[in-house]
Amino acid sequence: MEITVLSRTGEDTGRKVKLADSVFGIEPNDHAIYLDVKQYLANQRQGTHKSKERAEITGSTKKIKKQKGTGTARAGSIKSPIFKGGGRVFGPQPRNYGFKLNKKVKQLARKSALAYKAKDSAITVLDGVSFDAPKTKEYLSMLNALSLADKKTLLVVDSADKNLLLSSRNIKKTDVITCDELSTYKVINADTLILSESSVEQLEKLFNK
């Protein structure tokens, strides 16, 4: 599959880049995508939720009332879960929501996500995306020139560029990452994937190991 390489101003550079079928042309695996996205979202959870059980409640241990003759159920502690202010039964405890996922499944999921974008013609390739200084206006101008200002975009570059990151961080619905930071969730979540020309080759190397 070949895609026209555009400049930052949205003009055709006259060059085309070929997207490798081994990465962008595979048959997408929906279950692998589901597992990778599930793991990504699970890893975002802090898991610090906590409620007190009856043993952790501060309160008197004195027997509330006599055992028999009251006409109601027996009650031995004010900390019982059936009373207001008592402990909670089977409440949430701190835990780690992460789970193991094989590297090959992750790789398949990311290739599948890229393949979906290629199928939907939702990939734009730029010849260069470096900024001399942090300028949000310049980044917005680039999105406007590409007719992507109102869409959720994910820009993938081959190496970290501080000026580029600072230029984009205040703009809603846009994200800038390096090839190493690529995740299935971010690719699927974006409406359009913007790749720098140099990142295409790096992605192919990364996924063809």
PESULQUI-V745144 format. One record per residue. N is the residue number from 1. SS is DSSP state (A for helix, B for strand, O for the rest). Layout:
<<N SS> <N SS>>
This chain:
<<1 O> <2 B> <3 B> <4 B> <5 B> <6 B> <7 O> <8 O> <9 O> <10 O> <11 O> <12 B> <13 B> <14 B> <15 B> <16 B> <17 B> <18 B> <19 O> <20 O> <21 A> <22 A> <23 A> <24 A> <25 O> <26 O> <27 O> <28 O> <29 O> <30 A> <31 A> <32 A> <33 A> <34 A> <35 A> <36 A> <37 A> <38 A> <39 A> <40 A> <41 A> <42 A> <43 A> <44 A> <45 O> <46 O> <47 O> <48 O> <49 O> <50 O> <51 O> <52 O> <53 O> <54 A> <55 A> <56 A> <57 O> <58 O> <59 O> <60 O> <61 O> <62 O> <63 O> <64 O> <65 O> <66 O> <67 O> <68 O> <69 O> <70 O> <71 O> <72 O> <73 O> <74 O> <75 O> <76 O> <77 O> <78 O> <79 O> <80 O> <81 O> <82 O> <83 O> <84 O> <85 O> <86 O> <87 O> <88 O> <89 O> <90 O> <91 O> <92 O> <93 O> <94 O> <95 O> <96 O> <97 O> <98 O> <99 O> <100 O> <101 O> <102 O> <103 A> <104 A> <105 A> <106 A> <107 A> <108 A> <109 A> <110 A> <111 A> <112 A> <113 A> <114 A> <115 A> <116 A> <117 A> <118 A> <119 A> <120 O> <121 O> <122 O> <123 B> <124 B> <125 B> <126 B> <127 O> <128 O> <129 O> <130 O> <131 O> <132 O> <133 O> <134 O> <135 O> <136 A> <137 A> <138 A> <139 A> <140 A> <141 A> <142 A> <143 A> <144 A> <145 A> <146 O> <147 O> <148 O> <149 O> <150 O> <151 O> <152 O> <153 B> <154 B> <155 B> <156 B> <157 B> <158 O> <159 O> <160 O> <161 O> <162 A> <163 A> <164 A> <165 A> <166 A> <167 A> <168 A> <169 O> <170 O> <171 O> <172 O> <173 O> <174 B> <175 B> <176 B> <177 B> <178 B> <179 A> <180 A> <181 A> <182 O> <183 O> <184 A> <185 A> <186 A> <187 A> <188 A> <189 A> <190 O> <191 O> <192 B> <193 B> <194 B> <195 B> <196 B> <197 A> <198 A> <199 A> <200 A> <201 A> <202 A> <203 A> <204 A> <205 A> <206 A> <207 A> <208 O> <209 O>>
